[in-house]
Amino acid sequence: MQGRVAADDLAAGRVDRGYLCNLRVIARAGSTGGFRVHRYLDRNGHECAYYDTTLLFPTNATSLSAEATAVAVLDMTDPAKPVRTATLVTPAMQSPHESVNISVERGLLAATSGNPTASPGTLDVYDIAHDCRNPVLLTTQPQAAFGHESGMAPDGLTFYPTSISTGETTAVDLADPSAPRRIWRGEFGTHGMSVSGDGTRGYHATLDGLTITDLSEVQARAPDPQVREVSRLAWSNGSIPQVAIPVTIRGRPYVVEVDEYSENAEGSIASHGERVGAARIIDVSDERRPFVVSNIRLEVHQPEHREAIAGDPGAQSPVQGYAAHYCDVPQRREPGIVACSMILSGLRVFDIRDPENPREIAYHVAPPSTVSATGSPYIDERANWAMSQPAFAPERGEIWYADGTSGFHALRMHPKVWPFRAARGAGCVQNEGFLSVGARPVGERVRLAFRRRARLPVRIDVARVASRRRVLRGRLVARFDRRTRSVTWNGAADRGRRRTAGAGHYVVRFTMLRRGRPYDVRRLVLARDASGRFGVRRSHQRRDGCGLLARFRLKRPVFGGATRAPLAGSYRVSARARVSLAISRGRKVVRRLGPVARTAGRTFRFSVPATRLPRGSYRIRLLVQSGDERAAAVVWARRL
């Protein structure tokens, strides 16, 4: 049954390694997890993850076997090897419940102290813009009446603490993040909350459904701002609405909403209740008359199956069970997928490109464990406790989430499944003819290998771009045409098989042809030493894509040398964005360009003189930011 982890499977050991479909685990960290995971790319080239480690504070703090409570900071520079660089233990971060939030625009991390009901809303704000690995505390002060969940305006100027049990929703001005101030307080019965891209609309998950509000006066900082209700929507198969996320699919506005837990026939929260809210997609093109267009559910959520699965581990726990809890999307514009933490059923991924017909395309059910280490007072059975909002690294096809009984998980989707070929705009086509390309040096020869997804012929071109310390324009030295399998190049130039191509750097281009035209193109870089042996170097070009960063490439993988050739390249973005470039040698950033505003669809070029850049390997990182969406890519070059 879809989403089920049965007692028999547990007893037989069939789930000891977890269940996977179209996802693979690339890393794990910690042993406990809570409700939020965030990803951030700072301006100095660091990549970080943040997640709260506590399902219910202070139950795990009372257990001597538990790991540290509070919010964990992970350095994700190498996603396969997360490094915990800090633990944020200020009052709100110690017990944030579901309120940990970030502003991508301004590089702020914020949370209010909270618990499952209501807690006095102490607000913590950290600066993560400069070094996300070591957040800097800016303030700790009481700015929210009560804390539980939160929302953040995409411009990072307004933080919205919310409290479902008291109905409180608060707006806190973060214009000066070291001195936040409360500017509005109201009651909309808000649980989770999202804010539109322009900051003028609030999407509140309330006890009775979805409420859309007009936040224009808060956004404009009007004196004594008023927040007005635009519309309300309820649905018959709901439980406790958790969060509502505005998205645009095929240019039409929707909200992806998820409910938590289950209810009995009387509408009360129940252990293994017969009614499971799960998730849904809501059309808000007419914001005064929103309506549900589809439901996102597993078989274990359906009423007709509830009796059969009632005895499964964790099913009867009042805070676990076969139900949903949190969902999120990789970006709000044409998200393509939604990933949901569905408690006992683990992480589930759905294709939502057709909003009326969402379908599951991947899942990860972690090896089940217990909550003994957290000191939980509830039923302690071996089971998943997936309740966190996921985070995404779309450019690598990664999804990160946390499980209450097994900690932080970094997963990578099978490239055949996601990212999709055309994630942004109908005009972008990203053909996936190759499964992979590679090179394996064998003495003075090199094996040029490829694996195909499409049964089309491949042309392999080898161009020499440097002769020892002399940068060349790019001289074709070998070509293998209409190949269907890997080839071995003997290192000789086409103009004379006895004449070796010589020491230096080479670019190998694999071109898959369809009707005589390029269908898919991949490149790799080779270096040859004076003895004639080859080595593989890191790439100087990022493959063109359909995301926010459409193109990023260097003119060649080498610069400088006797001709002092500049480090030159180009990039293109698919939406108006701010772009910055950081050039590093080792761990030190030696040059910066930007940030600058760039328009969509144009190719922008850059050129950095080789002067004052010593010989060695350089890392060139491009960071692109458009609203609350960020993309980053790294290419490499060598100064000769």
JOKA-V506318 format. One record per helix or strand of 2 or more residues. SS is the DSSP state (a for helix, b for strand). FROM is the first residue (numbers start at 1). TO is the last residue. If there is no record, write none. Layout:
ss:SS from:FROM to:TO
ss:SS from:FROM to:TO
This chain:
ss:a from:7 to:11
ss:b from:19 to:21
ss:b from:23 to:29
ss:b from:36 to:41
ss:b from:47 to:52
ss:b from:71 to:75
ss:b from:83 to:88
ss:a from:91 to:94
ss:b from:101 to:103
ss:b from:108 to:112
ss:b from:119 to:127
ss:b from:136 to:147
ss:b from:149 to:152
ss:b from:158 to:163
ss:b from:168 to:173
ss:b from:181 to:187
ss:b from:190 to:195
ss:b from:201 to:206
ss:b from:209 to:214
ss:a from:216 to:219
ss:b from:228 to:233
ss:b from:240 to:249
ss:b from:252 to:260
ss:b from:262 to:263
ss:b from:275 to:276
ss:b from:279 to:283
ss:b from:291 to:296
ss:a from:299 to:301
ss:a from:303 to:305
ss:b from:326 to:328
ss:b from:337 to:341
ss:b from:347 to:351
ss:b from:359 to:365
ss:a from:372 to:374
ss:b from:391 to:393
ss:a from:394 to:396
ss:b from:398 to:403
ss:b from:407 to:413
ss:b from:434 to:442
ss:b from:445 to:452
ss:b from:458 to:467
ss:b from:470 to:483
ss:b from:487 to:489
ss:b from:504 to:514
ss:b from:517 to:528
ss:b from:534 to:537
ss:b from:541 to:542
ss:b from:549 to:554
ss:b from:558 to:560
ss:b from:567 to:573
ss:b from:577 to:585
ss:b from:588 to:598
ss:b from:603 to:608
ss:b from:616 to:626
ss:b from:629 to:639
